[in-house]
Amino acid sequence: MRLVLFYFLVFSCFTVSAQVRVGGTINNHKSKPLIGISISLKDTYDGATTDSLGNFSFTTNEKGNQTLVVTSTEYKPYEKEINLDSGNVNLNITLKEQITSLKAVVISVGAFEASDQKKGTVLNPVDIVTTASANGDITSAIKTLPGTQQVGESEGLFVRGGTADETKYYIDGTLVNNFYYSSEPGMATRGRFNPFLFKGTIFSSGGYSALYGQALSSVLLLESIDFPDKTSASFGVSYLSANAGIQALSKNKKSSWGITYDYTNLALVYNLIKQKYDYFRVPVIHNADANFRIKTSATGILKYYGIFSTTNVAFRYQDIDSLQLKNAFHLNNFNTYHNISWREKLGKGWRLQAGASYSNNIDKINSELQNDQNVKLELGDPLYASKNFNLERKGNYVNGKVVLEKKLFSISTVRFGNEYNMSDEKTEFIQSGGSHIPFHLKENIEALFAETDLYITNDLALKVGVRSEHSSLLHKWNFAPRVSFAYKFADKSQASIAYGQFYQDPNSLYLPALNALHFVKATHYIAQYQKITNNRTFRTELFYKKYDDLIKTQNNFGRPVAINNDGFGDAKGVEVFWRDKKTFKNLDYWVSYSYLDTKRDFLNYPFSIQPPFASKHTASLVLKKFILPLKTQFNASYTYATGRPYYNIMSAGNNDFKIVDQGRTRDYNSLSLSMNYLPNIGNTKAKAFGVLVLSVTNVLGFNNIYSYNYSANGQNKVAVLPAARRFYFIGYFISLGIDRSEDAINNHL
């Protein structure tokens, strides 16, 4: 026994004496110790893990040259050849950060992103339809975000001192013309598209990507859904409309198709809710849309979406020049839009995205001067004679875009491509007496663009881009550089800055021009700070926007016509956004505030003034509370904006203009409430998902005034008011074949 013990001790001593110690420290590129990093000898079980000071140590019986391997999900792999025959080994190792999409800083300056593939979501389709003031309209929900103005007499997004035509809309990367229903005097029309068509929404209030152009202020980017979860049918009914649709998914889940039809007739609602206009033909709208999706490969998909709509509406309103007579307005509209897109990974880090869209819009407008008996009047006075006319406007629009993207290193990429945009607009104006005045405007814009996202570290990123466009109308090229920089702090917050130049054709409303024109221009400077944590978002932005070469107009045969690019302006301000889903149980809310200081000299302005579509202060509060025992979500939205200026600008002779009256409207206030009841929640056998929706806008009946209109001689002044002081909605919507109750609860609806 003693002999055995002796041999064991001798063997142990030899074994210990044969072992080699490997140790050292591991730091990051900032010389900070790294905790929990794995170190080992390749193809052995010998190794260790760093402690709180970044130190490691282990012993090994291996001999000769060995490979030391350091692994971590957050840092690049590290290998080093070491020799174990020379005794103990001591190392000081510095690891380089692994740049990944999950940890990298996000270049988000100027943009609110909302997508099921994006972290830090701001708005999604459920957010849009449950925002009490939105009534299911995409851009009405966007108006609760900072940077937007509360303009109720005209459709569109007015962003950071820009006009509505300075914002452009894209679906799956291609341009959408006539995003809204056709304009009607003194009121804002809705967008044509259902928010549930889209899985992602990006609203950029400035400094946007070089992939997009012809927008001085902002872009709204919408990404359509890929495939439905399963085959389902839907039905909806309200006192405004009725709709039905189907989405069919193939058994192999590699293709799908769908169709929807919606009929809207506002006769009942206008009988129940008093309108400021006298409708002798209440709005009737027919909408039909269709789509298909085809999986072209394991990484590719082909998508098509098309919509057809018709609108017929007619109403009378007070003639501002006489106050005793009436103007009768009749609109008949036909619109169709088609979009097809294809995205595919091509291999070796290449990716392709291509798309094309076509839209056709026809407006037929009839205007009459009528007496109190609703009889048309033919008066010899030129002013009153001009109120009797027919206008037919036809527009065809084509857009195509191809984008190639190449992965450079880590998650850095470069993308480039080209875009083509064609518009062909024909207008025929038939005056009282039968004289015809035709207008034909055709424009082709070709664009080349390139940009790169460079991730230097997970905390530091740079986006550099350039876009160049050629206009066949202006016979000119432009060159627009754009750059954004983002840095992430240790607390996961980040700061960003952006600079960019943006060009746009002159608005076609003022064409053809009397003289040669060139592009209008805006230059953006933006600084942003944001912090996004679990269920909380905070962001603030400072911005300055400089306008050059804005259009100046003069009256030509009763309509404003562009004469030169001598206009200019600027806009500056600060914006704050806070969203919180965590502090209060089952309560989701967000707060936004915008301060805007803007002036411009364009159109017929006699000098630089604050434009009538801009408020200095705008704020919104949106709350959403889900009460599971009641199966109900309660929503509230409150919006406040300081008064907007208004002006009566009249001719001073020799194509000069002067302000003969001006003022400021009262402050804008609106509180809206809505309730969504889900009767099937808790019923595990339910094969249908239903929701009852009740909503009231401007519950307290604030008497809001958007602006003032003036008669031709300036003597009469009439307030521009909402169509109705309050609006009520009630509807019930059912989805058959798929139970979305869990989705609804998870989204707080």
N, C-alpha and C positions, 0 to 999 in steps of 0.2 A: 504493500500500500504506500509506504514511504517512497519507494522507487518510482511508482506511478506519479505521485505528487511531484517528485523532483523533476521528472521528464516534462510534466505539464508546465511547471514554472519556467523551465529552461526554454520550452517552445514558445511560451507567452512572451518572454523577454525578447526572443529573436523576432517574433511577430511584431511587437511594438517598435522595436528598433528598425524594422523594415518599412513602417508606415511614414508617409510624407504628409505634412500639413499644408493645405491650400487655403488662403484667406485674403482678406482685403476689404475694400469699401466700394460701394456703387452709388454714384451720384447722377443727377440729370444734367442737362446742358446749362442749368443755372447754379450748379455746384450744390444743390440741395440733396440730402441723402434720400434714397428710395427705399421704402419699406415693402417687405413681402415679395421681393424679386427672387426667382428661382435660379440657382446656379448648379451645374452638374458637369461631370466629365462625360463626353459623348459616348453612347453605347455602354454605359455603366450605371450602377445604382448609387454611386458616390456623389454627394452633393449637399446643398444646404439652402437656407432662405435668409435673406437679410433681415436684421433686427431694426429697431426704431431709429438707430443711428446710421443705418445703411451698411453695417458691418456683417461679414459672413466668415465662416470658418468650418472646414471639414477635413478629415484625414482619409487617405486612400492607400491601398497596397499596390496600385498600378505603377508601372515603370515606363521609362522612355518618354517619347513624344506623345502627348495626348491633346485632345481638343476640348477646351473649356467652353461651355455653352451657357448663355444667359438668355432667359426667355421671359417675356411679359406681354400681355395683350395691349399695353399702352405704349410700348417702346419697340423700336426696330430690333430684330434679332441680332445678337452679338456672339461672335465666335472668335477664339484666340488660341493659337498653338502655344503650349507650355511644355517644358521638359522637367520631368519628375526625378531624373537621376542626379540633379544638382542640389537636392535638398528641398527644404520648405520653399513655397512660392507665395509671394505677397503681391497683390495687384490693386491698383486704383483704376476703376472702370467708369467711364462716362457713357451713358446711354443716350441715343438720339430718339426724340419723340416720334411715335408712330402716328401719322396723320390719318384720322378716320372720320367718316361722315358723322359718326355718333358723338365725337368729342370736339370736332372742329368748330371754330367760330363761324357764325352764319352772316353772310353779307346781306343785310336786310334793310339798309338805310333807304328811307323813303317808301318802303313797301310793307303792307300788312298781308301776311300769307295765311291761307286757310286750306288745308288739304289733309286727307287721311294718310298721306305719306310724309307730312311735315311735322316736326316738333314745334311747339309754340303756336298752336292753332289759334287764330283770332275769331273767325266766323266760319261756320259750316252751314249746309242747307237747313238743318234744324234750327240753328241760330236765326237764320233769315226769316223763316216762316213763323217763329215764335217771338220775334221782336214786335211788340204791340203796335208801334207806329208804322210798320212796314207794309202790313196787309199782303204779305207774301211776295212783295216786289223786291228784287235784288238790290237795285240802287237806292231804294228807300231805306233799306237796312244799312247800306254803306254810309248813308248820311248821318248815322249815329257815330261814325268814326271821325277823329280829328282831321282837319284839312278841308272838309266839305262845308258848303253853304246851304242854308234853308231857303232855297228859291222854289216857290210853289206855283208861280205863274208860267213857268216854262220847264219842259223836261230836260233831263241831262244832269251830269255832275259838274258843278262849279267848284273848282279846286284851287285853293291858294291864290285867289285873285284872278283866276282864269275864267274865260267864258265856257259855255257848255261844249262848243265845238272844239275846244282844246283837249278834250278827253276822248280817247278812242277805246274801242271794245274788241276783244279777240276771243274766239272759241277755238280751242285746240291749236292755237298758234296763228290762225288766219283771221283777217279783219272782218268785222261785222258792220255793214252799212245798215242804216235804218233800224238800229237796236230798239228804238221806241216806236210805239204807235204814232201815226202821223199827227202833227201839231194841230191844236185847236186854239182859237183866240183866248188868251187870258188864263189858260190852265195847263198844268203839267200832265202829260200822258204817261202811262206805265211802260215798263219794259215788256217785250214780247215773250220772254223766255221763263220757263218754270225753273226755280232754283234746284229742284231735285234732279234735273238733268245733269248736274255738275257735281263732281267729287272734290274739286279744288277751286278756290277763289283767291286771286292775288290782286289786291288793290294797291297800286303804286301812286302816291301823291307827288312824286318827283324823283329825279335821279335814276330812272329806270334803264333796263338793259338796252344795248345796241341792237338787239333783235327786233325792236319795235320803234316805229317812227311816225311822222306826220301827226304828232300830238305835242303841243307846247307845254301842257301841264301834267297830265296823268294818263295811265292806262288801267283798264280793268280786264284782267286775264282770267278766263274761265276754262277749266279742263273738264271735259265730259266724262261720265262714268265709262268703265270698260264693259264688264258683264254684270247682269243682274244676279242676285244671290240664287234665285231659282225662278221658275215660271210663276207668274202671278198676274192677276187682273185687278183693276182698280176702278172705283166709282166714286163720284162726288156730286153733291147736290147742295145748292144754297138758293136764297131768293134772288141771287144775281145770275147764277149759271148752273149748268149741269155738264158733267164730263165723264168719259169712260175710256179705258185703255187696257192694253195687254202687253206684257213683256214675256217673251218665250225664250227659254234657254234650252239648247240642244242637249241630248242625253250625254254626249261626250264632253259637254261644257266648252266646246271650241267655237261655238257661234251662237248668236242670238239675234232676235228681231223684235220690233215693237211698233205699235201704232197707238195714237191717242186722238180723241176728238173732244173739243170743248165748245159749247154753245153758251153765249152770254147775251142776255136781254135785260136792260136796266129799267124796263117799264115799271115793274113793281116797286123797286127801290126809289125811283124818282117820284112815285105817287106817295110814298111814305115819308121821304126826306125832301124837304123843300130845297130846290135848286135856284141859284141866282139867274139861270138862263131859262127861257121859255122853249122847251123842247117840243117841236112838232114832229120830230122823228127821233125817238129815243135810241141811244146807241145799241146796235146789234152787231155782235162780233162772232164770226166763225173761225175757229182755229183747228187745224189738223197737223199732226206731225208724225214722222216715221223715222225709224232708225234700224241699222243692222251693225253687228260686230262680228268680225271673223278673225280667229287666231291664225295668223299666217305662218307661225313657227313657234318654237318654245319661247322665243324672246320678242316676237313681233305681233302686231295687231293692226287690223284695218277697220276704221270706224266711219260710218256715215250717219249724218243727221240732216233732216229736212223739215221745213215748216211752211205751211200755207195759211194765210189769214185774209179775211175780208172784214171791212168795217163800213158801216153806214150810219151816219148821224146828221141831224139837222136841228138848229135852234136859232132863236131870235134874241137879240140883246139891244140895249139902248144905243142909239146913234149919238156919239159924243158931240157932233157938231150942231145938231139941232135940239137934242134932248127930248123932242116930241116924237121923232120918227124912230124907226127900228132898222137894224141890219139883220138880214136873214142869212145864215151861213149853213151850207150843206157840203158835207164831205163824204165821198165814196172812195175807199182805199182798197187796193189789192196788193199783197206783199207775199213774196216767197223767198226763202233762204235755204241754201244747200251747202253742206260742209262735208268734205271727205278728207281723212287724214290717215297717215301710215307711219308707224314708228317701228324700228327694227335695230337690233344689235348686229353689226356686220362682222364682228370678230376682230382680234388684235387691237382691242380698245376703241374701235370705231362704232359710232352710233348714228343712225339716220332718222330724221323726222321730216316728213314732207306733208304738205296739205294744200288744198285748194277750196275756194268757196265762190259761190255765185249767188247774187241776189237781184231781184227785180221788184221795183216799187212803182205803183201807179196811183197818183192822187188826182181825183176829179173834184174840183171845188167850184161851187156856184155861190155868188154873193148878190144880194138884192137889197135895195133901199125900199122899205115898206112903210105904209101909214099905220094908224092905230087899228085899221080894219084888216091888217095883214095883206094889203094889196100893193103890188109893186108900183113904184113911182118912177117915172122918166122925167127928170127935171133938166132944164137947160144949163143950170149953173155947173161949171166944170167940176167943182168940188163934189157936188152930189151926183153928178153923172158918173164920176169915177168909182162910185160905190156899187154900180151894177157891172158885173163882169163874170166871165167863166175862165177858169184856169185849169189846164191839164198838164200835169208834170209826170214824165216817164223817166225812170232811171234804171240803167243796167250796170252792175258792178261785178268785177272779177278780181279775185285776189289769189295769189299763189306764193308759196314759200317753201324753200328747201334749206334745211339746217344739217350740217355735218358736224359731229362732235368727236374729238379724239382725246382719250385719256393720256395724260403726259406722265405723271408720276404721282404716287400716293393717290389722292383724290383730285389733284389738279387737272384741269381740262382746258382745251381750246376748242372753240366752236366758230364756224363761219358759214356763210351761205348767201343767198340772194332772195329778193322778194320782188314781185311784180304786182302792181295795182292799176286797174283800169276802171274808169268811170265814164259813162256816156249818158248825159242828161239832156232831155229835150223838153222844152216848156213852150206851150202855146197859150198866149194871153189874148182873150177876146173881149174887147172893150164894149161899152154901151154904144150902140150904133153899128156894131158888126165888124169893126176894124180888127185885124189880126196882127199880133206882135209875136213872132217866133224867137226863141232863144235855143241855141244848141251849143253845149259845152262838152268837150271830150278831153280827157286827160289820161296820160299814161305816166306812171311813176315807176322807175326801176331803181332798186336799191341793192347795194353790196354792204355786207357787215361782217365784222369779226370781233371776237372778244375772248379773253382768257380768264379763268379763275385760278389764281396762284395761291396755294396754301403753303406758306413758308414754314409755319409750325401750326399746331392745333390752336394756338392763340393769335396767330397773325395771318391775315389773308388780304389779297389784293385782286380786284377785278378791273381790268383795263379793256376798253372796247372802242371801236370806231365804226361809224356808219356814214355812207355817202349815198346820196339820192340824186336822180336826174328827173326833171319835170319837163314833159313835152310841151306843157302849156306855157311855162316860163322860159323854156330853152336854157336852163341853167342847172349846174351841179351844186350841191352843198357838201360840206365836210364837217362831221359832228363827232368830236372826241368825247369820251366819257370814262370816268375813273372812280372807283370806290375803294375804301380802305377800312378794314375792321380789325379791332384788337379785343381779345377776351381777357378779363381780369381773373384773379384767383377765386373770387366769389361767384364766378360763372356769369357775371354781368359783362356787357361789352359796350364799346364805343365805336362809332363809325363816322366817317366823313365821305362826302361824295361831291363830285363836280361833273357837269355835263352840259353840252350844247344840244338844243333841240330845234328842229325846223318844221315848218308846215306851209302848205299852199295857202294862198288867200281864200277866205270863205267864198264858196260859189254863189252865195246870196248877193254878193256885190260885183259879180262878173257878168258879162265881159267888161273889162276895165277900159277907161278912156286913154290910159297911157300904159307903157310897159311896166310890169311889176317884177318883184323878186320875192324870195321866201321871207315869211315872217320868222322871227327868231326869239328864243328864250334861253337864258343861261341860268342853271341851277347851282346853288351852293347850299349844302345840307350838312348839319352835324347832329348825330343821334346818340343817345344813351338808352340802353334797354337791359332789363333783367327778367328772364323767364325762368321760373321755378315750377315745382309741381302745383298745377292749378292756379298759378298767379302770373300775371304779366304786367310789367311796368315799362313804359317807354316815353321818351320826350325827345322832341326834335326842334332845332333852330333852323330856319331856312331864309334864304334871300334869293329872289328870282328877278332877273333883269330882262326886260322886254326891249327888243330893237326891231325896227322896220315894220311896225304895225300899220295896218291899212287905214288910210284917211279917205273919206267919201264926200261926195257932193250929190245934190238932187239932180236927177236926169230923167225927164218925163215922168215925174212923180215917184221915182224909186231911187234909193241910195245906190250909187255906183262908185267903185274904187277909182281913185285918181292917182295915188302915189303910196310910197312906203315911208312916209315921214313921221309916223306915229311912234310912240315910245311909252315906257312905263316901268314900274317895279312893284314888287310885293315882298314883304318880310314879316316874320312873326315867330311865334313859339307855340308848340302843341304838346299836350300831355294826354296819355291814355293809361288807364288802370283797369285791369280785369281780375276778379277774385272769385274763385269757386270753392275756396277752402275755409275761410274764416267762419262763415255761418252755414250750418248744416242744411244741405239741399237748397242753398241759395246761390245763384250765379248772378253776378252783376258786373257792369262795367261803367266807367265814367270817362268822358272825353271832354277836352277843352281846347279851344283854338283862339289865339289872338292874331289878328290879321291887320296889317297896316299897308294899304295898297293905293296907288294912284296910277292913272294912265291917261294918255292923250291919243285917242284913236277915233275912227269913224268921223262923226261931225262934232266931236268935242272941241270947244273953242280954246281950251288949254288943259293942262293936266289936272284931273279931278278924281275923287274916289268914285269908282263905277257903281251904278245903282244895284248891282247884284252882290255887293260885298258888305258884310257886317264885320265890325271890329272884333266883337266877342261872340263866340258860339259855344254852347255847352250841352251835353246830353248825359242823361242817366238812364240806364236800362237795367231792370231787375227781373229775375225769373226764379220763381219758388215752386218746387214740386212737392206736393203732399201725397205720399203714397197711399195712406188709408183712404183718402178721398179720390184716388186715381186721377188727380187733377193738377195741372200746372197753372199758376197765376203769373201773369206778365204785366209789367208796367214800363212805359217809356215817357220820359219828360225831356223836352228840348226847349232851350232858351237861346235867343239871339238878339243882340242890340239892334236898334232900328237902322234901316238902310236908307241911303240918300236917294232923292229923286230930283229930276231936273226937267224943266221945259226949255229945250234948246230950239231956237228959231233962227231963220236966215237973217243975216245982217247986211246982205247985198255983196256982190262980187265974190260969191262962193265962200263968204265968211259967215260964222255963226256966233250967237251970243246966248247966254243964259238969262231968261226973262223971269223965271220963277224957280225956286228950289226949296227943299225942306228935307225932313227926315221922318220916316214912318215910326209908329210906336214900336216898342220892343215886341219881339215874337215870343209867344208862349204856347206850348201845346202839351197836354197830358193825355196819354192813350193807355187803355187797359184791354187785356184780352185774357181769355180762359180756354184751356184745352183739356177736355175730359176724355179719358180712355176707358170705356166700360169693360173691355176684355182683359185688362190687366188682372192677373191672379187666376185666370181661367186656363189651366194647362191643356184643356182639350180644344181650345179655340183654334180654328183654322183660318181666322180672319183677324185683321187688325183694323180697328175703327177709331176715329177721333172726331169729337164734336168741338167745333171752334166758335167762340163768341168773342167779338171785339168791338170796341168803341174808340174812335179817334177824337181828340180834343174834347175829352169828357166834360171839362169845366166850361166849355163854350167860349173860350177866349176870342175876342173880336180882332182877329189878325188882319193886317193890311199889308199886302206885298209891295205895292207901289201906287203911282198915280198916272193916269193918262190925261192928255190935254187935247183940246180941240185944235183945229188948224189955225184959228185966230188967237189961240191962247186964252180965251175967255172962260171956257168950261174946263173944269177939273174934276175927274171922277176916280174914286179909289178902285184899285184892283184887288178883289176879294177872293177867298176860296170859293169853290163851287157850292159848298155847303158848310155851315159852321161845324157840324158834327157828321160823322159817318158811322153807320152800324153795319156789322157783318155777322151772319150766322150761317154755318154750313156743317155738313157731316160727310166724312170721307172714309172710304172702306178700301182695304187691300185684301184680296182673296188669294189664298194659296201660300201666303207667307205671314207669319206672326212676328211683327216688329216690336212687340211689347218690351222685350229686354233691351233692344236698341233704344227705344224711347226712354226707358228709365235711366239707362247709362248716359244718355244725352240730356237728362233732366227734362225730358218731355215724355 
